[in-house]
């Protein structure tokens, strides 16, 4: 139950919102890049695949996964610090 108290704090609500928007943005760019990878050659009429665009689409999906992973790690560490299971590092 304590986890929900942390999750519903104002700074964490903003962090959740920014993370969800960032993941959605990255996934949308990945789909756009995937659609953009194909083009029709004007001289031959054949479909040409642009490998650079195809790899960029996977890169955007990786960014979305990385955002989700960072969100999980930040939130988990905050929870562990507040419950005393992890010591806060003093620099």
C-alpha positions as CSV (number, residue, x, y, z in Angstrom):
1,X,0.0,0.0,0.0
2,X,2.9,2.3,0.7
3,X,3.9,2.1,-3.0
4,X,0.7,3.7,-4.0
5,X,1.3,6.7,-1.7
6,X,4.6,7.3,-3.4
7,X,3.1,6.8,-6.9
8,X,0.4,9.4,-6.3
9,X,2.7,12.2,-5.1
10,X,2.7,15.2,-7.3
11,X,6.3,14.8,-8.6
12,X,5.8,11.2,-9.4
13,X,2.5,11.9,-11.2
14,X,4.4,14.2,-13.4
15,X,7.1,11.7,-13.9
16,X,4.5,9.0,-14.8
17,X,2.9,11.3,-17.3
18,X,6.2,12.3,-19.0
19,X,7.2,8.7,-19.2
20,X,4.0,7.6,-20.8
21,X,4.1,10.4,-23.3
22,X,7.7,9.7,-24.1
23,X,7.0,6.0,-24.6
24,X,4.1,6.8,-26.9
25,X,6.1,9.4,-28.8
26,X,9.0,6.9,-29.4
27,X,6.6,4.1,-30.4
28,X,4.8,6.5,-32.9
29,X,8.2,7.5,-34.4
30,X,9.1,3.8,-34.7
31,X,5.9,3.1,-36.6
32,X,6.4,6.2,-38.8
33,X,10.0,5.1,-39.6
34,X,8.9,1.6,-40.4
35,X,6.2,2.9,-42.9
36,X,8.8,5.3,-44.4
37,X,11.3,2.5,-45.1
38,X,9.5,1.5,-48.3
39,X,9.4,3.6,-51.4
40,X,8.7,2.9,-55.1
41,X,11.6,3.4,-57.5
42,X,10.5,5.9,-60.1
43,X,12.4,4.3,-62.9
44,X,11.7,0.6,-62.4
45,X,8.5,0.7,-60.3
46,X,9.9,-1.7,-57.8
47,X,9.5,-1.4,-54.1
48,X,12.9,-0.5,-52.5
49,X,13.6,-1.0,-48.8
50,X,15.7,1.6,-47.1
51,X,17.6,-0.4,-44.4
52,X,18.6,2.8,-42.6
53,X,15.0,3.6,-41.9
54,X,14.2,0.1,-41.0
55,X,17.0,0.1,-38.4
56,X,15.9,3.5,-37.1
57,X,12.4,2.1,-36.5
58,X,14.0,-0.6,-34.2
59,X,16.0,2.1,-32.5
60,X,12.9,4.1,-31.6
61,X,11.4,0.9,-30.1
62,X,14.5,0.4,-28.1
63,X,14.3,4.0,-26.8
64,X,10.7,3.3,-25.7
65,X,11.8,0.2,-23.8
66,X,14.7,2.1,-22.2
67,X,12.3,4.8,-21.0
68,X,10.1,2.2,-19.4
69,X,13.1,0.5,-17.8
70,X,14.5,3.8,-16.4
71,X,11.0,4.6,-15.0
72,X,10.9,1.2,-13.3
73,X,14.4,1.6,-11.8
74,X,13.8,5.2,-10.5
75,X,10.5,4.3,-9.0
76,X,11.8,1.0,-7.5
77,X,14.9,2.8,-6.0
78,X,12.7,5.5,-4.4
79,X,10.4,2.8,-2.9
80,X,13.4,0.9,-1.5
81,X,15.0,4.0,0.0
82,X,11.8,5.1,1.7
83,X,11.2,1.6,3.1
84,X,14.7,1.4,4.4
85,X,15.7,-1.5,2.2
86,X,18.3,0.6,0.3
87,X,20.6,3.3,1.7
88,X,20.5,6.7,0.0
89,X,23.9,7.5,-1.4
90,X,25.4,10.7,0.0
91,X,27.9,12.3,-2.4
